[in-house]
Amino acid sequence: MGFIIGPVIRRAGRHAWAARAFIAAAVLALLNTGFGLIALPESLPPESRRPFQWSRANPLGTLLQIRHYPSVA
């Protein structure tokens, strides 16, 4: 909603409205994140979860693993 309403507000006014549009988009994004954290339960049962490891949190490493799956790449 913020990405749709923000530019409309920006076009309707001057520079002061640009800050308000940014703040409105930020508030809507924050509300959306909070709603997702509260309303959406974790679907993976605790016994199936792996412990967090920083070495596996590398997005570049994940992209490099795609080459092992030709249909995905």
N, C-alpha and C positions, 0 to 999 in steps of 0.2 A: 504494500500500500504506500509506503514511504517513497519508493522509487517512481510511483505513478503520480501521487499527489504533490511531491516535492517540486518537480519541474513546473507544474501548473501554478503553484504558489510563486515560484521564482519569476515566471513570465508576467504574473499579475502585478508585481510591484518592483521596487528598487532594490538596492543592495541590502537593506535591513531585512527584507523578506527572504533573502538568500540564507541568512543565518537561521532564521526561523524554520525554513524548509529543511535545513540540515538537522536542526534539533528535533523537528517532528519525525524525520526519517530515523534518527538515532533512537528516539523513544519508542517508536513502533517496532524497530528491530530488537530492542531490549525486551519489550513486552512479549514479542514472539518467542524469543529465546527462553524467557521465564516460563511461558505457557508450555513450551515443548519439554522443559525439564520436569515440570509438575504433571502434565497430563499424559505424557507418553512413557509408559513403563518400559523397563529393560526386558527385552524378549529372550535373551540368552540366560539360561539358568546359571546360578553361581558355580555349580560343579563343572560346567563346561567352559568357563572363562580361563584364559591364560593370564599369568601375572604380567604387568606392564614392564617393558624393557625399552630403554632409550634406543638401543641398536635397531630395534624393529620399527621405530617411529620415524625412520628416514624416508621421506617421500621419493627421493631419487632411487633408493634401493628397491622400492616397490615398482617403480617404472622400469627398472632394469630386469626385474623378475618377469615382466610381461613377455619378454622375448622367448621364454620357455613355453608359451602358449601361442602358437602361430595364429589360431583362429581369433584370438582377442587382439593381437597386435595388428 
